[in-house]
Amino acid sequence: MKSAASILVLLSLLTLGACAPEIGSERWCKQMAEKPKGDWTANEALAYAEHCVLD
């Protein structure tokens, strides 16, 4: 039973991870625009500038 629960948790994590928008996509740019700028990482800020502002 323990292994069945482990498999269920793993599948749930994989499914949730697949829902994240691709960096640079229109959906990702919109999501980042709504996110408070203070919560952005340096990598997110660079990617936003490259893909959403300069593109």
Secondary structure, DSSP 8 states (H G I E B T S, - for coil): -HHHHHHHHHHHHHHHHTTS--TTSHHHHHHHHHS-GGG--HHHHHHHIIIII--
